[in-house]
């Protein structure tokens, strides 16, 4: 009898605890997200057309897809590229506006092209998106898109500066290069007399000119890579506009590559430098440059930094391997609970996009989007 009473009390206690303990953290049921993907038209070689497509997901499953807008990569009367998703880094602002790597802006809500002109993205500032043009024919100036009115135009005020820092430029007419700052008055202030020799030429693709990356850490300091004359080693320096220069670290035995080297902020806030030798973590406090093994790509997802010739890259969630695939690091996109990767077949030096591989934390399974004409994975939006 005593045993039965104790059993009954235990059941009551367990029932009470089950309803009092907070539920395990997870994604809310019915949560909707969408993956924006740029796809070339089946007849793109003739019509130069591309489509921005939305793939809708609910609780880990794809439920529908829609074409947001179709735009040409080239247009009669326009010199060079018109709208491109496959050049540079695509950004999404306010879960609504897509900014391409060459400066186009698309409103996915109204399905309209807001900016067709090309420019370098500078900043999101409230209801505005700021771009800068530095062209030998057009000149140097800022342009602003007002999201409230959808009006886009050149800023006529010569003293306008959307960021509280000087304009810094690299002089590549001299060997070695130099780096100078220019104030509102246009007065030159040489910050670095010997900035190295830049990366090796040539660069394959539409633009054969190397870009010399200046990477701002804040409004007073930036990073740059000082390449040796033989262009096989590079030293990372931190430069302050007050002329203070710090050596952070050196990378040696850099092989030639067709891709531009670049700096970027990782999802954990750290700085990464990517070059022909791979990806390196930049530790500003310890003044160290360390080869990355797994790079964080956001929302507790990680991707093996270097490709393995046997399987491609390991993909991790919370540091546990969830798959191994041939995929690209530069356009891997995540949102809470989802990660998307450009899936490829690799045959020797040739790479063939096979679509998009998606993993989710709801059912912990992979989903494949068979997109043979993939241009780029643009990113996720919450719905």
C-alpha positions in Angstrom: 0.0 0.0 0.0 2.8 2.4 0.9 4.5 1.6 -2.4 1.3 2.5 -4.3 1.1 5.8 -2.5 4.7 6.7 -3.3 4.2 5.7 -7.0 1.1 8.0 -7.1 3.0 10.9 -5.5 5.9 10.4 -8.0 3.4 10.6 -11.0 1.9 13.8 -9.6 5.3 15.3 -9.1 6.4 14.3 -12.7 3.2 15.8 -14.1 3.7 19.0 -12.2 7.4 19.4 -13.3 6.5 18.7 -17.0 4.1 21.6 -17.0 6.3 24.0 -14.9 9.7 23.5 -16.6 10.3 25.9 -19.5 10.1 24.3 -23.0 13.2 23.5 -24.9 14.3 26.3 -27.1 13.6 25.7 -30.8 12.0 27.3 -33.8 8.3 28.3 -33.5 5.9 26.0 -35.3 4.7 27.3 -38.6 7.7 29.7 -39.0 8.1 30.8 -42.6 11.3 31.7 -44.4 12.2 32.1 -48.1 15.5 31.6 -50.0 16.2 34.0 -52.8 18.1 32.4 -55.7 19.2 34.1 -58.9 18.9 31.7 -61.9 19.9 32.1 -65.6 17.2 31.7 -68.1 17.4 28.4 -70.2 18.0 30.6 -73.2 20.3 33.1 -71.5 23.0 32.8 -74.2 20.6 34.4 -76.6 18.3 36.6 -74.4 20.7 37.5 -71.6 17.9 36.9 -69.1 18.0 36.0 -65.5 15.3 35.4 -62.8 15.2 36.2 -59.1 13.3 33.3 -57.6 11.8 32.9 -54.1 11.7 29.4 -52.6 9.3 29.3 -49.6 9.8 27.0 -46.6 7.7 26.2 -43.6 8.9 24.0 -40.7 11.9 22.7 -42.8 9.9 21.8 -45.9 9.7 23.7 -49.2 6.1 24.5 -49.9 6.2 26.7 -53.0 8.3 28.9 -55.3 7.7 32.1 -57.2 9.6 34.2 -59.7 10.0 37.7 -58.2 11.4 39.5 -61.2 13.2 38.7 -64.5 16.0 41.1 -65.7 18.6 41.1 -68.5 22.3 41.1 -67.7 22.8 43.3 -70.8 20.6 46.0 -72.3 20.6 47.9 -75.5 22.1 51.4 -75.1 23.8 50.4 -71.8 27.6 49.9 -71.9 28.8 46.9 -70.0 26.6 45.0 -67.4 23.0 46.0 -66.7 21.9 43.9 -63.8 24.1 41.1 -62.4 23.7 38.8 -59.4 26.9 36.9 -60.1 29.4 39.7 -59.7 30.4 40.6 -56.1 28.5 40.2 -52.9 24.7 40.4 -52.8 23.1 41.9 -49.7 19.5 42.0 -48.4 18.2 45.0 -46.4 15.2 45.0 -44.2 14.1 41.6 -45.4 13.0 43.4 -48.6 15.7 45.1 -50.7 18.3 43.1 -52.7 21.5 45.1 -53.4 23.7 43.3 -56.0 27.5 43.4 -56.1 27.5 46.0 -58.9 25.0 48.3 -57.2 21.5 47.3 -58.6 18.6 47.4 -56.1 15.5 45.3 -56.4 12.4 45.6 -54.1 11.2 42.0 -53.7 7.9 43.2 -52.2 6.8 45.4 -55.1 8.9 43.3 -57.6 10.5 46.4 -59.0 14.0 47.3 -60.2 14.8 50.5 -58.2 18.4 51.1 -59.3 19.9 50.0 -62.6 23.0 52.1 -62.4 26.3 50.6 -61.3 28.1 51.8 -58.2 30.0 50.6 -55.1 27.8 50.0 -52.1 28.8 52.2 -49.2 26.2 52.0 -46.5 22.6 51.4 -45.4 21.5 54.6 -43.6 17.9 54.3 -42.3 15.6 54.9 -45.3 18.5 55.4 -47.7 21.1 53.2 -49.5 24.3 55.0 -50.4 26.6 54.2 -53.3 29.9 55.7 -54.6 31.0 56.1 -58.2 34.7 56.4 -59.0 35.0 56.3 -62.8 37.6 57.8 -65.1 34.8 59.2 -67.3 32.0 59.9 -64.9 34.1 61.2 -62.1 33.8 60.6 -58.3 30.6 61.2 -56.5 28.0 59.6 -54.1 24.5 58.6 -55.1 21.6 57.9 -52.7 18.4 55.8 -53.1 15.5 57.1 -50.9 13.5 54.0 -50.1 10.4 56.1 -49.1 10.1 57.8 -52.5 12.1 55.3 -54.6 14.1 58.2 -56.0 17.7 57.6 -56.9 20.2 60.4 -57.7 23.6 61.9 -57.5 24.5 63.9 -54.5 25.4 67.4 -55.7 26.9 68.6 -52.4 30.7 68.2 -52.9 31.1 68.1 -49.1 28.7 65.2 -48.6 30.3 62.3 -46.8 28.0 59.5 -45.6 30.7 58.0 -43.3 32.7 60.1 -40.8 36.1 59.2 -42.3 38.3 60.4 -45.1 38.3 59.1 -48.6 41.3 56.7 -48.9 42.7 55.7 -52.3 45.6 53.6 -53.6 48.0 55.1 -56.1 48.9 52.2 -58.4 50.8 54.5 -60.9 54.0 54.1 -58.8 55.9 51.0 -57.8 55.5 50.3 -54.9 52.0 51.5 -54.5 51.1 54.2 -51.9 47.9 54.9 -49.9 46.6 58.4 -49.3 43.7 60.0 -47.5 41.7 62.9 -48.9 39.7 65.2 -46.8 36.7 67.3 -47.8 39.0 69.9 -49.2 40.7 67.4 -51.4 44.0 67.8 -49.7 46.2 64.7 -50.0 47.7 63.1 -46.9 50.0 60.2 -47.6 49.4 57.4 -45.0 51.5 54.6 -46.5 54.5 55.4 -48.8 55.3 51.7 -49.5 52.0 49.7 -49.8 53.6 46.9 -51.8 53.0 45.7 -55.4 49.5 44.3 -55.3 48.5 40.9 -56.5 49.8 39.1 -59.6 48.1 39.7 -63.0 46.2 38.7 -64.9 42.8 38.1 -63.5 40.4 36.0 -65.5 36.9 37.1 -66.2 35.1 40.3 -67.4 37.3 42.6 -65.3 41.0 41.9 -65.7 42.1 44.6 -63.3 43.0 43.5 -59.8 41.2 45.3 -56.9 43.4 46.5 -54.1 41.2 45.9 -51.0 41.1 48.6 -48.3 39.1 47.1 -45.4 37.8 49.6 -42.8 37.6 48.3 -39.2 36.0 51.5 -38.0 36.0 55.2 -39.0 39.7 55.7 -38.0 41.6 52.5 -39.0 41.7 50.0 -41.9 43.6 46.8 -43.0 45.4 46.2 -46.2 47.8 43.5 -47.6 51.3 44.5 -48.6 52.4 42.1 -51.4 56.1 41.5 -52.1 57.6 42.3 -55.5 57.4 38.6 -56.5 53.8 38.6 -55.3 54.2 35.3 -53.4 54.0 36.8 -49.9 51.8 39.4 -48.2 52.0 41.2 -44.9 48.8 42.4 -43.3 49.0 45.9 -41.8 46.6 47.9 -39.7 46.7 51.6 -40.6 45.2 54.5 -38.6 44.4 57.8 -40.2 46.7 59.4 -37.6 49.6 57.6 -39.4 50.1 54.8 -36.9 50.9 51.6 -38.6 50.9 48.1 -37.0 52.1 44.8 -38.5 49.5 42.1 -37.9 51.1 39.1 -39.6 52.5 37.6 -42.8 51.4 35.0 -45.3 54.0 33.3 -47.4 54.1 31.0 -50.4 50.9 32.4 -51.9 50.0 30.7 -55.2 48.7 32.5 -58.2 44.9 32.7 -58.4 42.2 34.1 -60.7 40.1 35.4 -57.8 40.7 38.7 -56.0 41.9 38.5 -52.4 39.6 40.2 -49.9 38.9 40.9 -46.3 35.5 40.3 -44.7 33.9 40.2 -41.3 33.0 36.7 -40.3 29.6 36.0 -38.7 31.2 35.9 -35.2 32.6 39.4 -35.7 36.2 38.4 -36.5 38.1 39.4 -39.5 38.9 37.0 -42.3 41.4 37.5 -45.2 41.0 35.2 -48.2 43.7 34.8 -50.8 45.3 32.2 -53.1 46.6 30.2 -50.1 43.2 30.0 -48.4 41.4 31.8 -45.6 43.1 33.3 -42.6 41.7 34.6 -39.3 43.1 38.1 -38.4 43.6 38.4 -34.7 44.1 42.2 -34.1 44.7 41.9 -30.4 47.4 39.2 -30.6 48.7 40.5 -33.9 48.5 37.1 -35.5 47.3 35.6 -38.8 46.1 32.0 -38.5 45.0 29.6 -41.2 41.3 28.8 -40.7 40.1 25.2 -40.4 36.3 25.8 -40.1 34.8 29.2 -40.8 31.6 30.3 -39.0 29.0 31.3 -41.6 26.3 32.3 -39.1 23.5 30.9 -36.9 25.8 28.1 -35.5 26.7 26.8 -38.9 30.4 26.3 -40.0 32.0 25.3 -43.3 35.4 23.8 -43.8 37.6 26.6 -45.0 39.7 24.7 -47.5 38.4 22.2 -50.0 39.4 18.6 -49.5 40.2 16.9 -52.9 38.3 13.8 -51.8 35.0 15.2 -50.6 34.8 18.9 -50.9 34.0 20.6 -47.6 32.6 19.4 -44.3 29.5 21.3 -43.2 28.9 21.6 -39.4 26.1 22.6 -37.2 27.0 23.4 -33.6 30.5 21.9 -34.5 29.0 18.5 -35.4 29.4 17.4 -39.0 26.1 17.3 -40.8 27.4 16.6 -44.3 30.3 16.7 -46.8 29.7 18.4 -50.2 31.3 20.1 -53.0 30.1 23.7 -52.4 31.3 27.3 -52.3 32.0 29.2 -49.1 31.5 32.7 -50.6 27.8 32.2 -51.2 26.8 29.9 -48.4 23.8 31.6 -46.7 22.2 30.9 -43.3 19.2 32.0 -41.3 18.2 30.7 -37.9 17.4 27.0 -38.5 18.5 26.8 -42.2 21.6 26.8 -44.3 21.9 26.8 -48.1 24.9 25.9 -50.2 25.7 25.9 -53.9 26.0 22.2 -54.8 28.5 21.3 -57.5 30.0 18.4 -59.4 33.8 18.8 -59.7 35.7 17.1 -62.5 39.4 18.0 -62.5 39.5 21.8 -62.9 35.9 22.0 -64.1 33.0 22.8 -61.8 29.4 22.4 -62.7 26.6 23.9 -60.5 23.9 21.3 -59.7 21.6 23.4 -57.6 21.2 24.3 -54.0 21.6 22.0 -51.0 19.6 23.0 -47.9 19.8 21.7 -44.3 17.4 22.6 -41.5 17.3 22.1 -37.8 13.6 21.1 -37.7 13.9 17.7 -39.2 17.7 17.7 -39.6 17.5 16.6 -43.2 18.9 17.8 -46.5 16.7 19.2 -49.3 17.9 19.7 -52.9 16.8 22.4 -55.3 17.7 21.1 -58.8 18.8 24.4 -60.4 21.2 23.7 -63.3 21.3 27.4 -64.4 22.3 28.7 -61.0 23.6 32.3 -61.0 24.0 32.9 -57.2 22.4 32.2 -53.8 21.2 35.7 -52.8 20.1 35.0 -49.2 17.3 34.3 -46.8 14.4 36.4 -45.8 11.9 36.0 -42.9 8.3 36.0 -43.9 
